[in-house]
Amino acid sequence: MVKYDLVAPCGDYCSGCGQYNELIIETAKQMKEFADLYGFEFRSEGAFDFKQFVKGLEWFIKNAKCPGCRQGGGPPWCEVKKCCSEKGLRICFECEEFQCSKFKEYADPDTMDRYARFKEIGFEKWV
């Protein structure tokens, strides 16, 4: 895998994502271990369904891994990924129409900071 593969079309860095780096899976595993170890089932009585809670943790353990947007992961509804693919762009920051409505729906202050740095130094150095 080359370093570009870890940059999502929207500018997010996959290795910093809890789904990609498995932090979510490891956290769910720890929660399940603690729940089993300390017998929280009787403590949760009347507050929530403990068995459903454990079932939810097991779901995260089995399903919370993402291979990264460029490897078929990421949200299937992501318009930024779809648009970049259609236009043959590595990242939406390269688009002549940037900041379009698709991007604005997604953007947060961190994304805009990444964009500013990208424009300043270019894709190769930015990655």
Order of alpha helices (4+ residues) and beta strands (2+ residues): alpha-alpha-alpha-alpha-alpha-alpha-alpha
